[in-house]
Amino acid sequence: MKIALVQNACSEDTEANLGRVHDGIVEAAGGGADLVVLQELHNGPYFCVREEVRAFDLAESVPGPTTDRLAAWAAEYGVVVVGSIFERRAAGIYHNTAVVLDRDGRFAGRYRKAHIPDDPGYSEKFYFTPGDTGFEPIDTSVGRLGVLVCWDQWFPEAARLMALAGADILLYPTAIGFDPSDDEAEQARQLEAWVTVQRGHAIANGLSLAACNRVGIEGENHFWGNSFVCGAQGEILARADDRAATLIAEIDSGRTEAVRRIWPFLRDRRIDSYGPLVQRFRD
C-alpha cells in the first residue's frame, strides 16, 4: 500500500486551504497513493493559539460541508482520505474530529480526539470536549485504520488499544511545533522526542505508523512539519522537512505478521498484572 501525507501552511482563506488539500490529494493519487492523510484542522489557521468565543463559528457538522468535499475528491481520485474537522456536535459540545472517507466516497467513520492539551499556544480545552468514540479502528477498503489525533500520540495506551482492536496501521493528523523562545537545542530535543515516541508505538505494537503535521508560523507556534512514515520496527520509510510537501511512502502490510512472530509483545503481556494502570497515580 502507498500512503501519502499532505503537510501545508494554512491561511485565513478557507477556500485556499482546501485548494491546497485538493492539490495534495491530486498529487498523491498521481503518485499511486491508496491512502491520503491530512494534517490536523487543515481548513484554516490553528485557532487554539488563544481563547476566542468567535472561533466556535468555524465548527461544522460531521458529516457536513467539508466531509462532502473530501468524499467527492476521494471518489474522483480513488483514494481513502483521512481529514480533520472542528466538529459541532451540539450547542456547547465541540470536538476535534478525524474523519475517514473511503475511495468510493463513502463516509467510513470518525474518531474524536481523546486527549486534550492545555499549554501555552495550545488552549484546546477551551474548545474541545474529550472524545467518546473510544479507540476503535475504522474499516476501509485499504484496511483497518487506527486513527488518533495529535496529543494522543504521546500516550502509549491509545496506540495499544487501537492495536488490540485490530488496527492495521496507526495514523496521527497533527499540529505541533516549537515555541520560538526556546533555544535550538531545546527545539531539537522536542522534535526528536516527538518522532521517537511515535516510533516506539510502532515498535511496541508491531504496526506501521504515519504522522502528518502542519508547517508555518502561526502566532506563538512555529509548526515544524517533519511528517513521517515508519514501519513496524520503527524504521523511517519517509520523512519531510519543515516545508509544504506531499510525502509518499510504500508500506508492506505483511510486515506486521512477520514482525509480531519474532517480537510477540502482545503474546507476552501480563494482563493479570496491569490493573493499577487505570489509577491516576499510585500514591
Backbone torsions as a table, in degrees:
resi	resn	phi	psi	omega
1	MET	NA	137.8	173.4
2	LYS	-100.8	134.3	179.3
3	ILE	-119.7	142.2	177.8
4	ALA	-124.0	138.7	175.7
5	LEU	-115.5	128.4	-177.5
6	VAL	-109.5	105.2	179.1
7	GLN	-108.9	132.1	-176.7
8	ASN	-141.1	164.1	164.0
9	ALA	-89.5	147.0	-177.9
10	CYS	-114.8	147.5	177.4
11	SER	-115.8	-175.9	176.2
12	GLU	-74.6	-12.7	-175.7
13	ASP	-88.6	102.4	-176.6
14	THR	-60.7	-41.2	-179.1
15	GLU	-64.6	-38.1	177.3
16	ALA	-65.8	-39.8	178.1
17	ASN	-63.3	-44.6	178.8
18	LEU	-67.6	-30.0	174.6
19	GLY	-63.1	-39.7	177.2
20	ARG	-68.3	-35.8	175.3
21	VAL	-61.2	-47.0	179.0
22	HIS	-58.6	-46.1	-179.9
23	ASP	-61.3	-38.0	178.5
24	GLY	-65.6	-41.3	177.7
25	ILE	-63.6	-42.2	177.9
26	VAL	-60.7	-45.6	179.5
27	GLU	-63.4	-41.6	180.0
28	ALA	-63.1	-47.1	179.5
29	ALA	-62.0	-39.5	177.8
30	GLY	-63.6	-27.3	178.0
31	GLY	-88.7	6.4	176.6
32	GLY	88.6	13.1	-177.8
33	ALA	-67.5	142.8	173.4
34	ASP	-98.2	-26.5	-174.3
35	LEU	-135.3	131.3	179.3
36	VAL	-121.5	125.3	179.3
37	VAL	-111.5	128.1	178.9
38	LEU	-100.7	163.4	-178.2
39	GLN	-77.6	166.9	-179.7
40	GLU	-64.8	132.4	175.2
41	LEU	51.8	54.6	-172.1
42	HIS	-74.9	-7.6	-177.1
43	ASN	-77.3	-15.9	-176.3
44	GLY	-166.9	-170.4	178.0
45	PRO	-60.9	158.8	176.1
46	TYR	-76.9	92.8	-171.7
47	PHE	-71.6	-12.6	-177.1
48	CYS	-75.5	3.0	175.9
49	VAL	-55.9	-33.6	179.4
50	ARG	-143.6	167.8	-179.5
51	GLU	-94.9	112.1	179.2
52	GLU	-138.8	121.1	-176.8
53	VAL	-59.8	-34.9	-177.4
54	ARG	-63.3	-20.8	-179.6
55	ALA	-65.2	-21.9	177.4
56	PHE	-63.4	-20.2	177.2
57	ASP	-65.2	-15.2	179.5
58	LEU	-78.0	-16.0	-174.8
59	ALA	-72.6	154.1	-179.6
60	GLU	-144.8	166.1	179.5
61	SER	-74.7	158.4	174.7
62	VAL	-132.9	119.8	-7.3
63	PRO	-60.5	157.3	-177.7
64	GLY	-171.6	-158.5	-173.0
65	PRO	-56.9	-45.5	-177.6
66	THR	-72.2	-41.6	178.8
67	THR	-63.9	-32.3	176.7
68	ASP	-62.3	-42.5	-179.6
69	ARG	-70.0	-43.0	178.3
70	LEU	-62.7	-37.7	178.7
71	ALA	-63.5	-42.4	179.5
72	ALA	-62.8	-41.3	-179.9
73	TRP	-70.4	-37.7	177.8
74	ALA	-59.4	-44.8	-179.6
75	ALA	-69.8	-40.2	-177.6
76	GLU	-64.1	-38.9	-174.7
77	TYR	-105.5	0.7	174.1
78	GLY	66.7	40.2	-180.0
79	VAL	-128.9	152.7	169.9
80	VAL	-82.8	133.2	-177.1
81	VAL	-119.4	130.3	172.4
82	VAL	-108.6	114.6	-179.5
83	GLY	-113.2	-178.1	-174.8
84	SER	-142.9	120.0	-170.6
85	ILE	-125.0	142.5	166.7
86	PHE	-82.1	102.4	-170.8
87	GLU	-92.7	129.1	169.4
88	ARG	-95.2	108.9	179.8
89	ARG	-87.6	-41.3	178.1
90	ALA	-164.7	171.0	177.5
91	ALA	-58.2	121.0	179.1
92	GLY	84.4	-0.7	178.4
93	ILE	-125.5	108.4	-177.4
94	TYR	-128.2	147.9	-178.8
95	HIS	-131.2	156.1	168.4
96	ASN	-95.4	105.1	-163.9
97	THR	-121.0	127.8	170.8
98	ALA	-89.6	139.0	-179.2
99	VAL	-123.5	148.7	-179.6
100	VAL	-125.9	125.2	177.4
101	LEU	-114.5	125.2	-178.1
102	ASP	-76.9	170.3	-171.3
103	ARG	-70.2	-9.3	172.6
104	ASP	-98.6	7.0	179.9
105	GLY	90.7	-3.3	-180.0
106	ARG	-67.7	138.0	172.7
107	PHE	-75.1	108.4	-172.7
108	ALA	-85.2	-28.3	-179.8
109	GLY	159.8	178.9	-179.4
110	ARG	-139.4	157.8	171.5
111	TYR	-134.2	128.6	178.9
112	ARG	-100.2	125.0	-175.8
113	LYS	-50.5	126.9	-174.4
114	ALA	-90.3	-43.9	-177.5
115	HIS	-95.1	120.0	-174.3
116	ILE	-113.2	117.2	-177.4
117	PRO	-80.3	161.6	173.0
118	ASP	-147.8	85.3	-176.6
119	ASP	-131.2	164.5	175.6
120	PRO	-54.7	123.8	-178.5
121	GLY	86.8	-5.7	-178.9
122	TYR	-136.2	69.3	-175.3
123	SER	-87.0	58.3	-172.0
124	GLU	-77.5	-25.4	179.5
125	LYS	-65.4	-22.9	176.2
126	PHE	-67.6	-30.6	-172.1
127	TYR	-103.7	-37.6	-165.4
128	PHE	-112.3	131.6	169.6
129	THR	-79.9	134.4	177.9
130	PRO	-55.0	139.3	-176.3
131	GLY	-65.9	153.2	-179.1
132	ASP	-127.7	17.6	-179.6
133	THR	-81.0	-11.5	-175.7
134	GLY	74.8	-179.1	-178.1
135	PHE	-104.5	74.4	-175.9
136	GLU	-115.9	124.9	176.9
137	PRO	-61.6	154.7	179.8
138	ILE	-106.6	122.7	-177.5
139	ASP	-76.8	130.3	178.1
140	THR	-139.8	176.8	179.4
141	SER	-70.0	-14.7	178.4
142	VAL	-106.3	5.8	178.1
143	GLY	129.2	-175.4	-179.2
144	ARG	-92.9	113.0	-172.7
145	LEU	-93.9	119.8	175.0
146	GLY	-87.8	84.4	-173.6
147	VAL	-89.6	125.3	174.9
148	LEU	-129.2	176.8	-176.0
149	VAL	-137.0	122.7	167.1
150	CYS	41.2	-102.5	-173.4
151	TRP	-55.0	-25.8	174.6
152	ASP	-57.1	-24.8	-172.3
153	GLN	-71.3	-10.1	177.8
154	TRP	-89.5	-5.6	-171.8
155	PHE	-110.8	110.2	-178.6
156	PRO	-63.4	-25.7	-178.8
157	GLU	-62.0	-39.5	-178.2
158	ALA	-65.0	-46.2	178.5
159	ALA	-62.8	-42.2	-178.7
160	ARG	-63.7	-43.8	-179.5
161	LEU	-64.6	-36.0	174.5
162	MET	-63.9	-42.3	178.9
163	ALA	-63.5	-43.2	-179.1
164	LEU	-65.8	-23.5	178.4
165	ALA	-88.8	3.5	173.4
166	GLY	96.6	20.0	177.7
167	ALA	-61.4	142.8	176.0
168	ASP	-92.4	-19.5	-178.2
169	ILE	-159.1	151.8	175.6
170	LEU	-105.6	132.8	-176.9
171	LEU	-129.3	135.7	-177.2
172	TYR	-132.6	94.4	164.5
173	PRO	-63.0	136.4	-165.5
174	THR	-144.0	149.9	168.3
175	ALA	-139.1	97.9	-177.7
176	ILE	-144.4	146.6	-179.3
177	GLY	-163.0	-171.6	-178.0
178	PHE	-85.5	153.5	161.3
179	ASP	-87.3	120.9	-176.3
180	PRO	-57.7	-20.2	-179.5
181	SER	-76.7	-15.6	177.9
182	ASP	-74.4	144.5	177.9
183	ASP	-75.4	171.3	-174.4
184	GLU	-61.6	-36.6	-179.4
185	ALA	-64.7	-42.5	179.2
186	GLU	-67.1	-40.6	177.9
187	GLN	-60.2	-42.3	179.4
188	ALA	-63.8	-40.3	179.3
189	ARG	-63.3	-42.8	-178.5
190	GLN	-64.4	-44.9	-179.7
191	LEU	-61.8	-47.2	-178.1
192	GLU	-70.3	-29.8	173.8
193	ALA	-63.6	-40.4	179.4
194	TRP	-62.5	-45.3	178.5
195	VAL	-67.2	-44.6	-174.4
196	THR	-64.5	-43.5	-177.0
197	VAL	-64.0	-35.8	180.0
198	GLN	-74.1	-37.8	173.6
199	ARG	-60.1	-34.6	176.3
200	GLY	-63.5	-39.3	177.5
201	HIS	-62.6	-41.7	178.9
202	ALA	-60.2	-47.2	-177.7
203	ILE	-65.1	-48.2	-174.9
204	ALA	-64.0	-25.1	-176.7
205	ASN	-111.3	-3.1	179.9
206	GLY	63.2	39.6	-177.3
207	LEU	-128.7	146.3	167.7
208	SER	-68.2	157.7	-174.5
209	LEU	-147.3	144.3	176.1
210	ALA	-138.2	135.0	177.5
211	ALA	-124.3	125.5	-179.7
212	CYS	-113.3	113.0	-174.6
213	ASN	-113.0	152.1	179.3
214	ARG	-83.0	168.7	178.3
215	VAL	-126.9	171.0	176.3
216	GLY	102.0	167.3	179.5
217	ILE	-105.0	123.6	179.0
218	GLU	-133.6	108.6	-178.9
219	GLY	60.3	-124.2	-178.8
220	GLU	-82.7	-5.6	-172.3
221	ASN	-106.1	129.8	171.7
222	HIS	-108.8	95.1	-175.5
223	PHE	-67.8	129.9	-166.2
224	TRP	-94.2	2.0	179.3
225	GLY	60.5	-123.9	178.2
226	ASN	59.7	30.8	173.0
227	SER	-52.7	144.4	-177.3
228	PHE	-151.5	161.4	174.1
229	VAL	-126.6	133.2	175.7
230	CYS	-130.3	159.2	-179.6
231	GLY	-89.6	-173.8	-172.6
232	ALA	-70.9	-9.8	172.7
233	GLN	-110.9	18.4	177.9
234	GLY	80.6	3.7	-177.8
235	GLU	-69.4	132.4	-179.4
236	ILE	-73.8	121.9	178.9
237	LEU	-96.1	-30.0	176.8
238	ALA	-164.9	145.1	179.1
239	ARG	-149.3	133.3	178.7
240	ALA	-89.8	177.2	173.0
241	ASP	-108.3	-147.6	-175.2
242	ASP	-99.2	21.5	177.4
243	ARG	-110.2	157.3	176.4
244	ALA	-55.6	138.2	-176.4
245	ALA	-164.6	156.1	166.5
246	THR	-113.0	107.4	-174.6
247	LEU	-95.8	128.0	-178.7
248	ILE	-121.1	134.5	178.2
249	ALA	-140.7	154.4	177.7
250	GLU	-104.9	132.3	-178.7
251	ILE	-113.7	133.9	175.6
252	ASP	-92.9	104.0	-175.5
253	SER	-65.2	-21.6	179.2
254	GLY	-74.0	-11.8	-178.2
255	ARG	-64.4	-34.1	-179.3
256	THR	-57.8	-48.1	179.4
257	GLU	-61.1	-45.8	-177.3
258	ALA	-65.1	-44.8	-177.3
259	VAL	-68.1	-40.8	-178.7
260	ARG	-68.3	-20.4	176.3
261	ARG	-72.7	-34.4	-179.5
262	ILE	-93.9	-24.8	176.0
263	TRP	-123.3	78.1	-173.0
264	PRO	-83.6	63.4	-177.6
265	PHE	-61.6	-38.1	-178.9
266	LEU	-66.6	-35.0	177.6
267	ARG	-63.4	-40.0	-170.3
268	ASP	-94.0	7.5	176.6
269	ARG	-63.7	137.4	178.1
270	ARG	-94.9	74.2	-174.7
271	ILE	-64.7	-17.9	177.4
272	ASP	-75.3	-10.5	-174.3
273	SER	-114.4	2.0	-170.5
274	TYR	-99.6	9.7	-178.6
275	GLY	-51.7	-42.1	-178.9
276	PRO	-61.4	-12.1	179.4
277	LEU	-62.1	-21.5	-179.2
278	VAL	-82.9	-2.8	175.6
279	GLN	-87.2	149.1	177.2
280	ARG	-63.9	-43.9	179.7
281	PHE	-161.3	147.0	-179.2
282	ARG	-95.7	95.9	-178.2
283	ASP	-71.3	NA	NA
